[in-house]
Amino acid sequence: MQVLISELAQEETNLIKPDQSYPVWSPYDAFDAANSMLEVLESEKVPIN
């Protein structure tokens, strides 16, 4: 069992290589996504009588 855990841990450390950059998505400044969500919400709005 320890051998398996050790191998899995080694594989995880090989996923990120030093001296490289990786993109990270953030919801901040996602204006297109916010606009799309607003359009969907507006289209689904039910008039209040």
N, C-alpha and C positions, 0 to 999 in steps of 0.2 A: 504494500500500500504506500509506503514512504517513497519507493522508487517512482511510482506513478505520480504522486503529488510533486515530487522533485522535477520530473519531466514536464509536467504541466506548468509549473512555476517558471522553468527555463524557457518554455515556448512563449509565455507572456512577456518575458523581458526582451525577447527578440522582436516584438512587434514595433517597438519604438526605438528608432536608431538615433544615436547621438549626432549632433551637428546637422539636423534636418528640421525643416519647419513643417508643421501640419496645420491644415485649416481647422478652425473651431467655429461652429455656427453659434450665433447669439441672436436672441429675439430682438435685441435693441437695434434700432435703425432699420427695421424690416418694414419699410413704409409700403411696399407693394403688397406684402402679405396682410398688413393691417387694412389697407384699402379694399382688398378682395373680401376680407371678413366683413367689413362695414357694408359693402354692396350686398352680400348675402343676407345680412341681418335686415337691411332696408327692404329687400325684396320679400322677405318673410313677415314683415310687419303687418299685423292685423289692425285695421282701423277700430278705434274705440267709439262705440255709439253712446 
